[in-house]
Amino acid sequence: MKRYKVKIKLIYETTIDHSQTSMKKAKEDVNKVLTDYLKDRKVNILNLFTTPPQIIYRVEKYAQKQ
């Protein structure tokens, strides 16, 4: 039996409309909201997105120790 390491990356995309005096402040506001949302471990992240994630994966063979 061979052992493989699988690396999975999920990419979620959504749009959030937000009004602010500058793009930098808008990014900071959205980042704070998402960070606070993700800190609550009881919350389901899928509720934030309307489309399923894009899944990227890579399979690597483990180096065998001798």
Secondary structure, DSSP 4 states (H G I P E B T S, - for coil): ---EEEEEEEE---------SSHHHHHHHHHHHHHHHHH-TTS-GGGG-SSPPEEEEEEEEPPPP-
